[in-house]
Amino acid sequence: MTESIETAFEQGLERYKEGESPETLIPYFKEICDRAPKNSTAWACLAWLYLLMDKPERALKAANKSVKIDDRPPQARINLALAMLDTGAKGVRSHIEAAEQMMSLDEGIREDIKENIEDGLARKPDWKSLQRVKNWLFPVE
């Protein structure tokens, strides 16, 4: 991987959007995280990929790093909440409430989160914790 972190990240997102499996993308995003350990978004993406692959302990570590670096992005908080739900950890509510607050400030962010949830449910239809989070964040929709 000789391209810039930004280029590599964009290429990884594009590969994900094109339907490449999380299994093949995890090493790619791990390398991005190794090269840019303070990139909160890359850690959030890695956490999401781990969640899709039913690896909640690894997702929890990646999501914790993402939120520790930058606790503002709602998707990072949602990923952390999902990993906590999947591992049985306590403290989920504060992350859901933080995500709700951030989503209430920007309709674009709200729509992005909604799309991400739908994408997750399309890729992993039996994802019970994501369905719970969807019901909490979008109760009437």
N, C-alpha and C positions, 0 to 999 in steps of 0.2 A: 504494500500500500504506500505509494510514493506521492499521491495527490494530497492536496491540503485537506485538513480535517473537515472544513465546510463542504468541499467537493465530495469527499468520501461519505459524509453524512447524507448529503442530498442524493447521492447514488444509492445508498442503503435504503433510504425512504422510498425511492422510486422502485427499487427491486421489491420492496414489501408491497407497495401499491399494485404492482404487476402480478402479485400472487405468489412470489417466491416463499418457500416454507420458512417458518421461524427457525426450524432446525438448522438450515443452512445460513440463516442471517445472524444467529447468535454469535458464532465466531467472528464474523465481520464487525458487529457492533462491539464485541469485547475488545477487538483491536483498536477501534476508535476510542473507547473508554481508556484503554491503556495509554494511547498516544495523547489523549486530552482528558486527564483524570478529573478536571474541574468543569467538564461540560455536563451540566445538569440534564440537558435534553437527551444527550446520548445515553446517560444512565437510565433515564425514564423509558427510553425506547428498549433498552436491554431488559429492563424489568418487565415491560409489556410482552416481549418475546418469551421470556421465561414463564410468564403466566399462561401464555397460549400453549406452552409445552408441558404444563402441569408440573412446574418446578418452583413451587411457591417459596421455598426457603431461599433459593438463589434470587428470586424476584424480590423478596423482602430486603436482602442485602443491597441489591442494585437500587431499589426504590428509596431505601433509607439514605443512600449516598446522594441520590438525586435531590431529595428534599433537604438534606443537610447543606448541600451546595447552594440551592435556591428554593425556598419554600413558597414562592409565589405562583408558579404554574399549576393550575388546577389539575392537569392530567397527571403530573407527578404525585400530587396528593391522592388522586383516585387510584393510581397504580399502587401506592403504599397501602391504601385502605383495602384494596383487593388482595394484596399479598398478606395483609394482616388477617383478613377474613379466611383466606385459604390455609393459613397456618394456625388459626385459632388464637391469635394474639389479641390483646385488649387495646383500646384506645382508638378505635376506628372512627367514632363519632366526630372527634375534633377535626379529622382530615376531611370528612364529608362536609362538615359545616364550613371549613375554610374554602373548599372547592365551590360550594354553593354561593358563598359570599363573592368570590372572584367572578363566578359566572353571572351573577346578578349585575355586575358592573359593565359587562360588555356582551352584547348579543352575538357578536362574531365568535367569541370564546365559547359561549353557550352552545352555539350550533356545531362548532368543532368537537366539543365534548360529546354531543349527541351523536354525531357521525362516527366518532371513535368507538362509542359504545355499540352502535349498530354493526360496525365492522367487526368488533370483537365477538358479538353474538352470531354473526354470519360465519366467522371462522371457527367458532367453538360454541355451537348452539346449546349445549348442555351446561354452560358456564353459570352455575347457580349464584355465585357471589357477584358476578357482573350483573345478573338480572336483579339482584337485591339492590345494588348500587343504582341501577337505572330507575328502579321504583322509588328510591329515596330522592334522586335528583330530578326526576321527571314523573311525578306521581300521577298526573292525570292524562299523560300523553300516550 
